[in-house]
Amino acid sequence: MFKDDLLKDKVIVVTGGGTGLGKSMALRCAELGAKLVLTSRRQEVIDEAAKEVAERGSEALAQTCDIRDYASVEGMVAAAVARFGRVDGLINNAAGNFLCPSEDLSPGGFQAIVSIVLNGTFHATHAVGKQLIEQGEGGTILSITTTYATHGSAYVLPSACAKAGVKVLTHSLAVEWAKYKIRLNAIAPGPFPTEGAWAKLMPPGMEDVLSADKIPAKRFGEHHELANLAAYLLADGSAYVTGQEITIDGGESLMAGEFNGLTLLDPGNVAQVLAMMRPPKKG
């Protein structure tokens, strides 16, 4: 889909870049010529991801960072500049989430997720943004939100609140920082299976709740699809796209329509149901 040098020599920071979707996006950026700054609290996972970046012909700095701590984030950005001389982009991917009835949610549990998702995204955005402003050549900040950031969702209250904040942060700074040629966009993924988060959010017994059959595309997302979308939004060719949240979910978020549930039925059964609803013909 893309030229091999689409992101050539761009230096891109990926928070939570050692596992899951963060790693998939980082590796795709590496394939397209980018240099990566991979961050995580766990050195071993970003070290392994950095090796995979090298296998794709690029280079990566594996820098531990706790995005909940602004000083740690500032140190990470400084290390990136010391290694590569600049920063061109940021993927805010690091997150946390768990399922819990809200009446059982503790203030500490709520704060734990908000601290990572909202505060951490602000910290990384602010620190990288200041570096981009200082460089004076613009840049791109991409945040991973969620399809329920708009309407909310049961059992994930902290995540829904925090991701909604990230969405508004994206809209706000896209306007404020446009004068610096800094673009901010977000991607709202639907279900994309990962080894870590997927296991926590889809325990045994949840298969029917998060069934691919309830998605119009009849399948879950594949990592390369999200990674390609991220690459496009980081590339210069999307220079007129800013302040947007782009959904990639196979149509899942559109299923709230009142009669969309009929699409889950066999077409023959739908015809039968509709026939029963029609008034009888007058003799």
ZIJO-V26288 format. One record per helix or strand of 2 or more residues. SS is the DSSP state (hx for helix, st for strand). FROM is the first residue (numbers start at 1). LEN is the number of residues. If there is no record, write none. Layout:
SS,FROM,LEN
SS,FROM,LEN
This chain:
st,11,5
hx,20,12
st,35,6
hx,43,13
st,60,5
hx,70,15
st,89,4
hx,102,3
hx,107,29
st,139,6
hx,147,3
hx,157,20
hx,178,3
st,182,8
hx,197,5
hx,212,3
hx,223,12
hx,236,3
st,245,4
hx,252,5
hx,260,5
hx,267,11
